Amino acid sequence: MRILKSTAAIAVAGIVLSGCVVAGPSAPPPRPAGPTFAEGNWNQGTLASYVFGNGSFVGTAADTGNKVADGNYRYISNNTIQISSYSSVQQKTIVANCLLVAGGTTMNCTNDSGLNFSLTRA
């Protein structure tokens, strides 16, 4: 009888312990989504319009609809992007940093030659 009780106690302990699972390291928490403020349509005055999406963009002339620029962009911070663009007009690559200003409807940009320009959300 004593052996039966010991065997039963071991069986119960085994059942209880089988519910304990040793987990490996937990997965890292999901990364918060990055900024997306540049996504969408932007205008450079009445000269050109730009479509930004998924890290690339295309610019077209407002008067002819011809492509004037295309390239890539990346987020530098929550309110700044860096654009690398090939200008069809100037036939060269241009790099610019653009800062989203308060209100979220304008990006003020400075290119690698020191020239300033603005893009306004369409």
C-alpha positions as protocol buffer text, in pm:
chain_id: "A"
residue {
  index: 1
  type: MET
  ca { x: 0 y: 0 z: 0 }
}
residue {
  index: 2
  type: ARG
  ca { x: 286 y: 231 z: 85 }
}
residue {
  index: 3
  type: ILE
  ca { x: 446 y: 166 z: -257 }
}
residue {
  index: 4
  type: LEU
  ca { x: 114 y: 245 z: -425 }
}
residue {
  index: 5
  type: LYS
  ca { x: 91 y: 579 z: -240 }
}
residue {
  index: 6
  type: SER
  ca { x: 451 y: 667 z: -334 }
}
residue {
  index: 7
  type: THR
  ca { x: 388 y: 575 z: -696 }
}
residue {
  index: 8
  type: ALA
  ca { x: 69 y: 782 z: -698 }
}
residue {
  index: 9
  type: ALA
  ca { x: 253 y: 1079 z: -543 }
}
residue {
  index: 10
  type: ILE
  ca { x: 527 y: 1056 z: -806 }
}
residue {
  index: 11
  type: ALA
  ca { x: 267 y: 1035 z: -1083 }
}
residue {
  index: 12
  type: VAL
  ca { x: 83 y: 1342 z: -950 }
}
residue {
  index: 13
  type: ALA
  ca { x: 413 y: 1532 z: -919 }
}
residue {
  index: 14
  type: GLY
  ca { x: 498 y: 1433 z: -1277 }
}
residue {
  index: 15
  type: ILE
  ca { x: 163 y: 1560 z: -1403 }
}
residue {
  index: 16
  type: VAL
  ca { x: 201 y: 1887 z: -1214 }
}
residue {
  index: 17
  type: LEU
  ca { x: 558 y: 1940 z: -1336 }
}
residue {
  index: 18
  type: SER
  ca { x: 467 y: 1852 z: -1694 }
}
residue {
  index: 19
  type: GLY
  ca { x: 255 y: 2166 z: -1697 }
}
residue {
  index: 20
  type: CYS
  ca { x: 568 y: 2373 z: -1633 }
}
residue {
  index: 21
  type: VAL
  ca { x: 740 y: 2458 z: -1955 }
}
residue {
  index: 22
  type: VAL
  ca { x: 1075 y: 2622 z: -1959 }
}
residue {
  index: 23
  type: ALA
  ca { x: 1056 y: 2888 z: -2224 }
}
residue {
  index: 24
  type: GLY
  ca { x: 1353 y: 3010 z: -2420 }
}
residue {
  index: 25
  type: PRO
  ca { x: 1428 y: 3376 z: -2454 }
}
residue {
  index: 26
  type: SER
  ca { x: 1122 y: 3577 z: -2539 }
}
residue {
  index: 27
  type: ALA
  ca { x: 1094 y: 3739 z: -2879 }
}
residue {
  index: 28
  type: PRO
  ca { x: 1182 y: 4107 z: -2889 }
}
residue {
  index: 29
  type: PRO
  ca { x: 884 y: 4340 z: -2887 }
}
residue {
  index: 30
  type: PRO
  ca { x: 773 y: 4456 z: -3230 }
}
residue {
  index: 31
  type: ARG
  ca { x: 947 y: 4771 z: -3351 }
}
residue {
  index: 32
  type: PRO
  ca { x: 725 y: 5073 z: -3365 }
}
residue {
  index: 33
  type: ALA
  ca { x: 642 y: 5188 z: -3713 }
}
residue {
  index: 34
  type: GLY
  ca { x: 878 y: 5451 z: -3846 }
}
residue {
  index: 35
  type: PRO
  ca { x: 778 y: 5790 z: -3974 }
}
residue {
  index: 36
  type: THR
  ca { x: 568 y: 5805 z: -4290 }
}
residue {
  index: 37
  type: PHE
  ca { x: 514 y: 6180 z: -4331 }
}
residue {
  index: 38
  type: ALA
  ca { x: 673 y: 6195 z: -4677 }
}
residue {
  index: 39
  type: GLU
  ca { x: 436 y: 5941 z: -4833 }
}
residue {
  index: 40
  type: GLY
  ca { x: 195 y: 6092 z: -5082 }
}
residue {
  index: 41
  type: ASN
  ca { x: 175 y: 6378 z: -5329 }
}
residue {
  index: 42
  type: TRP
  ca { x: 377 y: 6700 z: -5307 }
}
residue {
  index: 43
  type: ASN
  ca { x: 409 y: 7010 z: -5526 }
}
residue {
  index: 44
  type: GLN
  ca { x: 703 y: 7238 z: -5588 }
}
residue {
  index: 45
  type: GLY
  ca { x: 508 y: 7556 z: -5643 }
}
residue {
  index: 46
  type: THR
  ca { x: 356 y: 7548 z: -5991 }
}
residue {
  index: 47
  type: LEU
  ca { x: 667 y: 7388 z: -6143 }
}
residue {
  index: 48
  type: ALA
  ca { x: 639 y: 7019 z: -6063 }
}
residue {
  index: 49
  type: SER
  ca { x: 451 y: 6756 z: -5869 }
}
residue {
  index: 50
  type: TYR
  ca { x: 606 y: 6461 z: -5689 }
}
residue {
  index: 51
  type: VAL
  ca { x: 471 y: 6127 z: -5574 }
}
residue {
  index: 52
  type: PHE
  ca { x: 656 y: 5974 z: -5276 }
}
residue {
  index: 53
  type: GLY
  ca { x: 598 y: 5614 z: -5171 }
}
residue {
  index: 54
  type: ASN
  ca { x: 790 y: 5320 z: -5026 }
}
residue {
  index: 55
  type: GLY
  ca { x: 1126 y: 5496 z: -5038 }
}
residue {
  index: 56
  type: SER
  ca { x: 1113 y: 5616 z: -5398 }
}
residue {
  index: 57
  type: PHE
  ca { x: 961 y: 5910 z: -5581 }
}
residue {
  index: 58
  type: VAL
  ca { x: 894 y: 6050 z: -5926 }
}
residue {
  index: 59
  type: GLY
  ca { x: 857 y: 6416 z: -6020 }
}
residue {
  index: 60
  type: THR
  ca { x: 671 y: 6543 z: -6324 }
}
residue {
  index: 61
  type: ALA
  ca { x: 656 y: 6888 z: -6480 }
}
residue {
  index: 62
  type: ALA
  ca { x: 327 y: 7061 z: -6410 }
}
residue {
  index: 63
  type: ASP
  ca { x: 300 y: 7206 z: -6760 }
}
residue {
  index: 64
  type: THR
  ca { x: 399 y: 6905 z: -6975 }
}
residue {
  index: 65
  type: GLY
  ca { x: 363 y: 6604 z: -6747 }
}
residue {
  index: 66
  type: ASN
  ca { x: 714 y: 6494 z: -6846 }
}
residue {
  index: 67
  type: LYS
  ca { x: 931 y: 6328 z: -6584 }
}
residue {
  index: 68
  type: VAL
  ca { x: 1177 y: 6580 z: -6441 }
}
residue {
  index: 69
  type: ALA
  ca { x: 1326 y: 6375 z: -6158 }
}
residue {
  index: 70
  type: ASP
  ca { x: 1319 y: 6039 z: -5991 }
}
residue {
  index: 71
  type: GLY
  ca { x: 1504 y: 5885 z: -5703 }
}
residue {
  index: 72
  type: ASN
  ca { x: 1497 y: 5752 z: -5352 }
}
residue {
  index: 73
  type: TYR
  ca { x: 1448 y: 5891 z: -5006 }
}
residue {
  index: 74
  type: ARG
  ca { x: 1510 y: 5773 z: -4654 }
}
residue {
  index: 75
  type: TYR
  ca { x: 1397 y: 5893 z: -4316 }
}
residue {
  index: 76
  type: ILE
  ca { x: 1672 y: 6057 z: -4111 }
}
residue {
  index: 77
  type: SER
  ca { x: 1448 y: 6138 z: -3814 }
}
residue {
  index: 78
  type: ASN
  ca { x: 1081 y: 6179 z: -3729 }
}
residue {
  index: 79
  type: ASN
  ca { x: 1068 y: 6502 z: -3931 }
}
residue {
  index: 80
  type: THR
  ca { x: 1358 y: 6483 z: -4180 }
}
residue {
  index: 81
  type: ILE
  ca { x: 1419 y: 6290 z: -4500 }
}
residue {
  index: 82
  type: GLN
  ca { x: 1719 y: 6270 z: -4728 }
}
residue {
  index: 83
  type: ILE
  ca { x: 1646 y: 6265 z: -5101 }
}
residue {
  index: 84
  type: SER
  ca { x: 1880 y: 6129 z: -5366 }
}
residue {
  index: 85
  type: SER
  ca { x: 1742 y: 6233 z: -5702 }
}
residue {
  index: 86
  type: TYR
  ca { x: 1844 y: 6224 z: -6065 }
}
residue {
  index: 87
  type: SER
  ca { x: 1737 y: 6547 z: -6229 }
}
residue {
  index: 88
  type: SER
  ca { x: 1641 y: 6497 z: -6593 }
}
residue {
  index: 89
  type: VAL
  ca { x: 1658 y: 6875 z: -6638 }
}
residue {
  index: 90
  type: GLN
  ca { x: 2007 y: 6922 z: -6492 }
}
residue {
  index: 91
  type: GLN
  ca { x: 2120 y: 6572 z: -6593 }
}
residue {
  index: 92
  type: LYS
  ca { x: 2290 y: 6506 z: -6262 }
}
residue {
  index: 93
  type: THR
  ca { x: 2227 y: 6349 z: -5924 }
}
residue {
  index: 94
  type: ILE
  ca { x: 2117 y: 6583 z: -5649 }
}
residue {
  index: 95
  type: VAL
  ca { x: 2108 y: 6510 z: -5277 }
}
residue {
  index: 96
  type: ALA
  ca { x: 1885 y: 6716 z: -5048 }
}
residue {
  index: 97
  type: ASN
  ca { x: 1770 y: 6711 z: -4688 }
}
residue {
  index: 98
  type: CYS
  ca { x: 1408 y: 6805 z: -4628 }
}
residue {
  index: 99
  type: LEU
  ca { x: 1260 y: 6909 z: -4294 }
}
residue {
  index: 100
  type: LEU
  ca { x: 887 y: 6877 z: -4231 }
}
residue {
  index: 101
  type: VAL
  ca { x: 774 y: 7203 z: -4075 }
}
residue {
  index: 102
  type: ALA
  ca { x: 498 y: 7256 z: -3819 }
}
residue {
  index: 103
  type: GLY
  ca { x: 156 y: 7171 z: -3951 }
}
residue {
  index: 104
  type: GLY
  ca { x: 288 y: 6887 z: -4164 }
}
residue {
  index: 105
  type: THR
  ca { x: 201 y: 7040 z: -4500 }
}
residue {
  index: 106
  type: THR
  ca { x: 541 y: 7176 z: -4605 }
}
residue {
  index: 107
  type: MET
  ca { x: 890 y: 7033 z: -4634 }
}
residue {
  index: 108
  type: ASN
  ca { x: 1174 y: 7286 z: -4650 }
}
residue {
  index: 109
  type: CYS
  ca { x: 1469 y: 7139 z: -4838 }
}
residue {
  index: 110
  type: THR
  ca { x: 1833 y: 7226 z: -4896 }
}
residue {
  index: 111
  type: ASN
  ca { x: 2027 y: 7049 z: -5169 }
}
residue {
  index: 112
  type: ASP
  ca { x: 2396 y: 6963 z: -5175 }
}
residue {
  index: 113
  type: SER
  ca { x: 2471 y: 7288 z: -5362 }
}
residue {
  index: 114
  type: GLY
  ca { x: 2313 y: 7492 z: -5082 }
}
residue {
  index: 115
  type: LEU
  ca { x: 2000 y: 7585 z: -5278 }
}
residue {
  index: 116
  type: ASN
  ca { x: 1671 y: 7594 z: -5087 }
}
residue {
  index: 117
  type: PHE
  ca { x: 1331 y: 7482 z: -5212 }
}
residue {
  index: 118
  type: SER
  ca { x: 999 y: 7383 z: -5059 }
}
residue {
  index: 119
  type: LEU
  ca { x: 753 y: 7105 z: -5125 }
}
residue {
  index: 120
  type: THR
  ca { x: 389 y: 7151 z: -5029 }
}
residue {
  index: 121
  type: ARG
  ca { x: 150 y: 6863 z: -4970 }
}
residue {
  index: 122
  type: ALA
  ca { x: -92 y: 6837 z: -5262 }
}
